[in-house]
Amino acid sequence: MLGKLRYWIDYRRELRRRWRVDAKRLLAAEETNAYYEAQRRATRARVGRNRSEFYHWAKVAAEVAWLSPQVDMNLTVLKHIVDEEERRSR
């Protein structure tokens, strides 16, 4: 039982590390638009019915918001991005 618990803890740490690495990459490349880019990627994955990819990019967006208080996070802009990505997928 202890082995399974250790495996789960290691697995969760690895997931968190991947979210943080991708968030830092987006922040380096996109700066203040990193949050929107992560949400754009999450929307593409959701529209493409890729559940694990959607969760990954949604968590990356949360990490971006956590790591950098300078990122833009406007709900109106976010809704526009989601509408645009959904329109592209049709």
C-alpha positions as CSV (number, residue, x, y, z in Angstrom):
1,M,0.0,0.0,0.0
2,L,2.8,2.4,0.8
3,G,4.3,1.8,-2.6
4,K,1.1,2.8,-4.3
5,L,0.9,5.9,-2.3
6,R,4.5,6.8,-3.1
7,Y,3.8,6.2,-6.8
8,W,0.7,8.5,-6.7
9,I,2.6,11.2,-4.9
10,D,5.5,11.1,-7.4
11,Y,3.0,11.1,-10.3
12,R,1.3,14.2,-8.9
13,R,4.6,15.9,-8.4
14,E,5.6,15.2,-12.0
15,L,2.3,16.6,-13.3
16,R,2.8,19.8,-11.2
17,R,6.4,20.1,-12.5
18,R,5.1,19.9,-16.1
19,W,2.5,22.6,-15.5
20,R,5.1,24.9,-14.0
21,V,7.6,24.3,-16.8
22,D,5.0,25.0,-19.5
23,A,3.8,28.1,-17.6
24,K,7.4,29.4,-17.4
25,R,7.9,28.8,-21.1
26,L,4.7,30.6,-22.0
27,L,5.7,33.5,-19.7
28,A,9.1,33.8,-21.3
29,A,7.6,33.7,-24.8
30,E,4.3,35.6,-24.4
31,E,4.9,37.7,-21.4
32,T,1.6,39.4,-20.4
33,N,-0.4,37.3,-23.0
34,A,0.8,34.0,-21.5
35,Y,-2.5,33.4,-19.7
36,Y,-4.5,33.9,-22.9
37,E,-2.2,31.6,-24.8
38,A,-2.7,28.8,-22.2
39,Q,-6.4,29.3,-22.3
40,R,-6.3,29.2,-26.2
41,R,-4.5,25.9,-26.1
42,A,-7.0,24.6,-23.5
43,T,-9.9,25.6,-25.7
44,R,-8.3,23.9,-28.7
45,A,-7.9,20.7,-26.7
46,R,-11.5,20.9,-25.4
47,V,-12.9,21.4,-28.9
48,G,-10.7,18.5,-30.1
49,R,-12.1,16.4,-27.3
50,N,-8.7,15.8,-25.8
51,R,-9.5,15.7,-22.1
52,S,-6.0,15.2,-20.7
53,E,-4.6,18.0,-22.9
54,F,-7.5,20.3,-21.9
55,Y,-6.8,19.7,-18.1
56,H,-3.1,20.2,-18.7
57,W,-3.5,23.6,-20.4
58,A,-6.1,24.8,-17.9
59,K,-3.7,24.0,-15.1
60,V,-0.9,25.8,-17.0
61,A,-3.2,28.9,-17.2
62,A,-3.7,28.7,-13.5
63,E,0.1,28.4,-12.9
64,V,0.7,31.4,-15.2
65,A,-1.7,33.4,-13.1
66,W,0.0,32.2,-9.9
67,L,3.5,32.9,-11.1
68,S,3.1,36.4,-12.6
69,P,0.8,39.1,-11.3
70,Q,1.5,41.2,-14.4
71,V,-0.4,38.9,-16.9
72,D,-3.6,40.1,-18.4
73,M,-6.7,38.3,-17.4
74,N,-9.8,40.0,-18.8
75,L,-12.9,37.8,-18.9
76,T,-14.2,39.6,-22.0
77,V,-11.0,38.9,-23.9
78,L,-11.1,35.3,-22.7
79,K,-14.6,34.9,-24.0
80,H,-13.6,36.3,-27.4
81,I,-10.6,33.9,-27.6
82,V,-12.9,30.9,-26.8
83,D,-15.4,32.0,-29.4
84,E,-12.7,32.4,-32.0
85,E,-11.2,29.0,-31.3
86,E,-14.6,27.3,-31.4
87,R,-15.4,29.0,-34.7
88,R,-12.0,27.9,-36.2
89,S,-12.7,24.3,-35.3
90,R,-16.0,24.1,-37.3
